[in-house]
Amino acid sequence: PKHSWDSVWYGISQWFGIKDLDDLEYVLPNSGNFGCDLFTDSDLYATGTESLKGCGGPTHTSPVTMQLPKARYLTGEEQKSVCRLAVRSMAINLKFEPSNSRCYVDNQVIVPSEV
């Protein structure tokens, strides 16, 4: 599949009246892991009015290297934590409102450490 289940349910949830970002994250806790790859109610329905906040503008890609005690991929919750820290830091440096952005972890790679 090209899209997660969350991508479709995001728009359906909006169509059912769940508009607040915190409420959407409560209903679809993994939706934060897909960046702008989510459908809104306006993508799915002619009567839809919502957009995906933080998408459609300029993008910034930032490579991050982490060393963990044991080689593994980050869990969904860990990915969200990394994004919260990255957005908070970038919002201060680039002077923008954090709620106007979206972040996701893409292409995790495990590389042997030479420590």
N, CA, C and O of each residue as an XYZ file, in Angstrom:
460
protein
N       0.835     -1.215      0.000
C       0.000      0.000      0.000
C       0.865      1.260      0.000
O       1.949      1.274      0.584
N       0.392      2.294     -0.644
C       1.114      3.570     -0.682
C       0.785      4.452      0.526
O       1.592      5.301      0.905
N      -0.380      4.261      1.130
C      -0.822      5.123      2.227
C      -1.219      4.283      3.446
O      -1.674      3.146      3.318
N      -1.036      4.866      4.609
C      -1.428      4.191      5.848
C      -2.943      4.290      6.031
O      -3.605      5.108      5.393
N      -3.472      3.451      6.905
C      -4.889      3.565      7.250
C      -5.154      4.929      7.873
O      -6.211      5.519      7.651
N      -4.205      5.428      8.648
C      -4.389      6.735      9.284
C      -4.608      7.827      8.248
O      -5.328      8.790      8.512
N      -3.996      7.692      7.068
C      -4.119      8.748      6.065
C      -5.562      8.927      5.625
O      -6.002     10.056      5.407
N      -6.302      7.845      5.489
C      -7.705      7.937      5.089
C      -8.580      8.319      6.278
O      -9.457      9.175      6.156
N      -8.348      7.694      7.419
C      -9.178      7.968      8.592
C      -9.010      9.396      9.095
O      -9.896      9.916      9.772
N      -7.900     10.031      8.778
C      -7.698     11.434      9.158
C      -8.802     12.296      8.538
O      -9.454     13.077      9.231
N      -9.003     12.146      7.232
C     -10.046     12.908      6.544
C     -11.445     12.519      6.975
O     -12.316     13.379      7.108
N     -11.670     11.231      7.195
C     -12.985     10.771      7.647
C     -13.291     11.343      9.025
O     -14.422     11.753      9.286
N     -12.291     11.374      9.912
C     -12.477     11.934     11.256
C     -12.837     13.411     11.183
O     -13.706     13.881     11.917
N     -12.163     14.148     10.290
C     -12.496     15.563     10.112
C     -13.929     15.715      9.616
O     -14.655     16.596     10.078
N     -14.334     14.878      8.696
C     -15.686     14.950      8.134
C     -16.731     14.676      9.207
O     -17.832     15.225      9.157
N     -16.388     13.816     10.194
C     -17.291     13.531     11.310
C     -17.270     14.634     12.362
O     -18.003     14.556     13.348
N     -16.436     15.667     12.167
C     -16.464     16.816     13.063
C     -15.276     16.953     13.992
O     -15.247     17.879     14.803
N     -14.308     16.081     13.908
C     -13.125     16.183     14.757
C     -12.139     17.096     14.034
O     -11.471     16.672     13.091
N     -12.049     18.337     14.474
C     -11.245     19.343     13.772
C      -9.986     19.754     14.530
O      -8.974     20.088     13.913
N     -10.040     19.732     15.852
C      -8.921     20.172     16.672
C      -7.751     19.186     16.535
O      -7.945     17.973     16.599
N      -6.540     19.716     16.348
C      -5.366     18.872     16.138
C      -5.129     17.908     17.299
O      -4.792     16.745     17.074
N      -5.300     18.372     18.529
C      -5.114     17.482     19.687
C      -6.134     16.349     19.674
O      -5.805     15.209     20.000
N      -7.375     16.665     19.297
C      -8.414     15.631     19.222
C      -8.111     14.633     18.112
O      -8.301     13.430     18.291
N      -7.640     15.123     16.965
C      -7.272     14.220     15.866
C      -6.122     13.309     16.268
O      -6.112     12.130     15.914
N      -5.152     13.845     17.005
C      -4.024     13.023     17.458
C      -4.465     11.998     18.504
O      -3.872     10.926     18.617
N      -5.514     12.335     19.271
C      -6.054     11.386     20.245
C      -6.752     10.234     19.514
O      -6.567      9.068     19.861
N      -7.551     10.571     18.504
C      -8.291      9.560     17.748
C      -7.353      8.716     16.881
O      -7.531      7.505     16.759
N      -6.351      9.368     16.280
C      -5.396      8.694     15.392
C      -3.978      8.946     15.889
O      -3.262      9.769     15.319
N      -3.562      8.248     16.946
C      -2.272      8.548     17.577
C      -1.058      8.365     16.668
O      -0.002      8.930     16.952
N      -1.172      7.603     15.598
C      -0.032      7.412     14.699
C      -0.004      8.396     13.545
O       0.934      8.376     12.748
N      -1.006      9.255     13.434
C      -1.072     10.176     12.288
C       0.131     11.121     12.243
O       0.501     11.597     11.170
N       0.732     11.392     13.376
C       1.909     12.256     13.414
C       3.148     11.632     12.787
O       4.148     12.315     12.567
N       3.082     10.333     12.499
C       4.235      9.645     11.913
C       4.256      9.689     10.390
O       5.152      9.120      9.767
N       3.266     10.369      9.779
C       3.155     10.326      8.324
C       3.314     11.685      7.662
O       3.036     11.822      6.471
N       3.750     12.684      8.402
C       3.994     14.004      7.817
C       2.792     14.523      7.073
O       1.692     14.569      7.625
N       2.980     14.917      5.825
C       1.902     15.474      5.005
C       1.221     14.413      4.159
O       0.409     14.745      3.295
N       1.531     13.151      4.387
C       0.934     12.065      3.610
C      -0.374     11.609      4.250
O      -0.562     10.424      4.525
N      -1.277     12.565      4.484
C      -2.591     12.298      5.062
C      -3.647     12.957      4.183
O      -3.401     14.008      3.591
N      -4.818     12.342      4.100
C      -5.924     12.948      3.371
C      -6.758     13.781      4.323
O      -6.963     13.390      5.472
N      -7.242     14.925      3.861
C      -8.164     15.746      4.654
C      -9.581     15.493      4.154
O      -9.782     14.830      3.136
N     -10.566     16.032      4.884
C     -11.945     15.844      4.433
C     -12.174     16.500      3.068
O     -13.008     16.034      2.292
N     -11.445     17.567      2.771
C     -11.614     18.202      1.458
C     -10.985     17.364      0.337
O     -11.356     17.518     -0.826
N     -10.042     16.484      0.674
C      -9.496     15.554     -0.317
C     -10.495     14.434     -0.630
O     -10.527     13.911     -1.744
N     -11.307     14.077      0.368
C     -12.188     12.924      0.236
C     -13.629     13.266     -0.126
O     -14.307     12.473     -0.781
N     -14.107     14.450      0.297
C     -15.525     14.795      0.140
C     -15.684     16.167     -0.509
O     -14.912     17.085     -0.234
N     -16.674     16.298     -1.359
C     -16.950     17.579     -2.021
C     -17.312     18.653     -1.010
O     -17.072     19.835     -1.256
N     -17.891     18.261      0.132
C     -18.291     19.233      1.155
C     -17.207     19.483      2.193
O     -17.422     20.240      3.140
N     -16.043     18.858      2.029
C     -14.948     19.024      2.999
C     -14.387     20.433      2.981
O     -14.360     21.091      1.941
N     -13.938     20.890      4.148
C     -13.427     22.259      4.271
C     -12.047     22.346      4.907
O     -11.452     23.423      4.942
N     -11.535     21.241      5.406
C     -10.288     21.279      6.174
C      -9.056     21.119      5.282
O      -9.118     20.547      4.194
N      -7.946     21.638      5.778
C      -6.654     21.448      5.130
C      -5.718     20.809      6.148
O      -6.073     20.647      7.316
N      -4.547     20.455      5.706
C      -3.571     19.833      6.596
C      -2.593     20.907      7.027
O      -1.720     21.311      6.259
N      -2.742     21.366      8.257
C      -1.926     22.451      8.775
C      -0.453     22.064      8.773
O      -0.078     20.986      9.234
N       0.374     22.963      8.247
C       1.804     22.713      8.208
C       2.271     22.094      6.906
O       3.462     21.831      6.738
N       1.349     21.855      5.980
C       1.703     21.251      4.691
C       1.413     22.236      3.564
O       0.574     23.127      3.697
N       2.114     22.061      2.471
C       1.876     22.902      1.304
C       2.821     24.080      1.198
O       2.828     24.772      0.180
N       3.605     24.322      2.209
C       4.563     25.427      2.175
C       5.965     24.911      1.944
O       6.155     23.799      1.451
N       6.943     25.718      2.300
C       8.332     25.282      2.129
C       8.642     24.078      3.024
O       8.046     23.911      4.089
N       9.574     23.254      2.578
C       9.973     22.093      3.373
C      11.434     22.241      3.795
O      12.222     22.930      3.147
N      11.765     21.584      4.881
C      13.135     21.572      5.368
C      13.455     20.143      5.779
O      12.737     19.551      6.584
N      14.503     19.602      5.242
C      14.952     18.260      5.594
C      16.218     18.390      6.419
O      17.136     19.133      6.069
N      16.250     17.653      7.521
C      17.395     17.750      8.409
C      17.866     16.350      8.785
O      17.136     15.616      9.452
N      19.075     15.964      8.369
C      19.573     14.646      8.766
C      19.936     14.643     10.253
O      20.552     15.580     10.760
N      19.549     13.591     10.921
C      19.839     13.452     12.351
C      20.523     12.113     12.545
O      20.058     11.094     12.033
N      21.624     12.108     13.279
C      22.329     10.874     13.603
C      22.213     10.640     15.099
O      22.454     11.541     15.902
N      21.843      9.426     15.461
C      21.715      9.071     16.879
C      22.501      7.796     17.125
O      22.579      6.921     16.262
N      23.076      7.705     18.303
C      23.712      6.460     18.714
C      22.901      5.881     19.862
O      22.664      6.541     20.874
N      22.484      4.641     19.686
C      21.717      3.935     20.705
C      22.563      2.784     21.228
O      23.435      2.291     20.512
N      22.324      2.342     22.469
C      23.125      1.250     23.026
C      23.048     -0.036     22.197
O      24.013     -0.799     22.141
N      21.899     -0.275     21.553
C      21.711     -1.477     20.752
C      21.102     -1.060     19.412
O      20.201     -0.222     19.380
N      21.578     -1.627     18.319
C      21.083     -1.279     16.984
C      19.610     -1.640     16.854
O      19.237     -2.798     17.042
N      18.772     -0.660     16.535
C      17.334     -0.877     16.340
C      16.732      0.365     15.709
O      17.355      1.427     15.690
N      15.524      0.228     15.196
C      14.791      1.373     14.658
C      14.042      2.062     15.789
O      13.706      1.433     16.793
N      13.782      3.359     15.626
C      12.988      4.101     16.607
C      11.535      3.651     16.533
O      11.015      3.383     15.450
N      10.886      3.568     17.689
C       9.461      3.254     17.714
C       8.677      4.493     17.278
O       9.239      5.583     17.169
N       7.398      4.323     17.033
C       6.544      5.450     16.664
C       6.563      6.544     17.717
O       6.625      7.727     17.384
N       6.509      6.156     18.987
C       6.535      7.148     20.070
C       7.871      7.883     20.114
O       7.907      9.093     20.340
N       8.958      7.166     19.902
C      10.278      7.804     19.882
C      10.404      8.757     18.698
O      11.013      9.820     18.813
N       9.830      8.375     17.565
C       9.845      9.256     16.397
C       9.103     10.561     16.706
O       9.561     11.644     16.343
N       7.958     10.446     17.376
C       7.191     11.649     17.734
C       7.983     12.533     18.690
O       7.935     13.758     18.584
N       8.712     11.919     19.625
C       9.533     12.693     20.560
C      10.642     13.442     19.832
O      10.903     14.610     20.119
N      11.296     12.762     18.885
C      12.342     13.409     18.080
C      11.744     14.593     17.325
O      12.344     15.666     17.268
N      10.567     14.396     16.751
C       9.918     15.474     15.999
C       9.537     16.648     16.896
O       9.717     17.806     16.517
N       9.016     16.356     18.076
C       8.653     17.454     18.992
C       9.877     18.309     19.305
O       9.805     19.538     19.282
N      10.999     17.657     19.597
C      12.232     18.392     19.895
C      12.724     19.173     18.678
O      13.135     20.326     18.806
N      12.685     18.553     17.504
C      13.158     19.214     16.281
C      12.295     20.429     15.943
O      12.819     21.493     15.612
N      10.985     20.273     16.026
C      10.082     21.387     15.699
C      10.246     22.512     16.704
O      10.274     23.683     16.325
N      10.352     22.176     17.972
C      10.534     23.198     19.004
C      11.813     23.990     18.747
O      11.811     25.218     18.820
N      12.899     23.289     18.449
C      14.180     23.946     18.195
C      14.125     24.809     16.940
O      14.578     25.954     16.948
N      13.569     24.260     15.864
C      13.492     25.021     14.610
C      12.554     26.215     14.724
O      12.808     27.262     14.127
N      11.476     26.068     15.483
C      10.533     27.180     15.652
C      11.213     28.375     16.314
O      10.954     29.525     15.962
N      12.074     28.090     17.265
C      12.810     29.170     17.936
C      13.809     29.799     16.968
O      13.874     31.022     16.844
N      14.581     28.967     16.287
C      15.615     29.472     15.379
C      15.059     30.163     14.146
O      15.611     31.167     13.695
N      13.968     29.635     13.595
C      13.410     30.184     12.359
C      12.194     31.089     12.595
O      11.612     31.626     11.653
N      11.827     31.244     13.863
C      10.740     32.141     14.280
C       9.414     31.829     13.579
O       8.890     32.646     12.822
N       8.885     30.633     13.848
C       7.555     30.280     13.354
C       6.776     29.572     14.452
O       7.358     29.085     15.422
N       5.471     29.519     14.298
C       4.586     28.871     15.258
C       4.667     27.355     15.056
O       4.374     26.873     13.961
N       5.059     26.588     16.086
C       5.209     25.138     15.931
C       3.954     24.433     15.414
O       4.062     23.430     14.708
N       2.782     24.934     15.747
C       1.553     24.276     15.302
C       1.330     24.432     13.793
O       0.451     23.783     13.226
N       2.124     25.289     13.146
C       2.011     25.473     11.699
C       2.994     24.589     10.931
O       3.311     24.873      9.776
N       3.473     23.527     11.561
C       4.437     22.654     10.902
C       4.074     21.194     11.136
O       3.293     20.874     12.032
N       4.639     20.326     10.334
C       4.499     18.884     10.503
C       5.883     18.269     10.366
O       6.712     18.735      9.584
N       6.115     17.236     11.125
C       7.410     16.568     11.128
C       7.189     15.061     11.107
O       6.237     14.552     11.699
N       8.068     14.368     10.430
C       8.035     12.912     10.479
C       9.436     12.366     10.239
O      10.278     13.028      9.633
N       9.670     11.158     10.719
C      10.950     10.480     10.539
C      10.829      9.612      9.302
O       9.880      8.840      9.166
N      11.791      9.738      8.402
C      11.755      9.002      7.144
C      13.091      8.293      6.934
O      14.142      8.830      7.283
N      13.053      7.127      6.382
C      14.259      6.381      5.997
C      15.247      6.162      7.135
O      16.385      6.627      7.074
N      14.814      5.460      8.163
C      15.752      5.107      9.222
C      16.762      4.102      8.681
O      16.397      3.147      7.995
N      18.023      4.327      8.994
C      19.091      3.440      8.540
C      19.946      3.049      9.743
O      20.322      3.898     10.552
N      20.241      1.790      9.847
C      21.124      1.314     10.909
C      22.511      1.118     10.323
O      22.696      0.352      9.378
N      23.492      1.823     10.899
C      24.869      1.757     10.432
C      25.734      1.348     11.618
O      25.603      1.931     12.694
N      26.612      0.364     11.451
C      27.482     -0.030     12.569
C      28.340      1.146     13.050
O      28.894      1.898     12.249
N      28.433      1.279     14.337
C      29.227      2.348     14.941
C      30.682      1.908     15.049
O      30.977      0.730     15.253
N      31.570      2.858     14.912
C      32.990      2.554     15.031
C      33.547      3.120     16.329
O      34.596      3.764     16.336
N      32.849      2.879     17.411
C      33.292      3.405     18.715
C      34.115      2.379     19.416
O      34.586      2.619     20.528
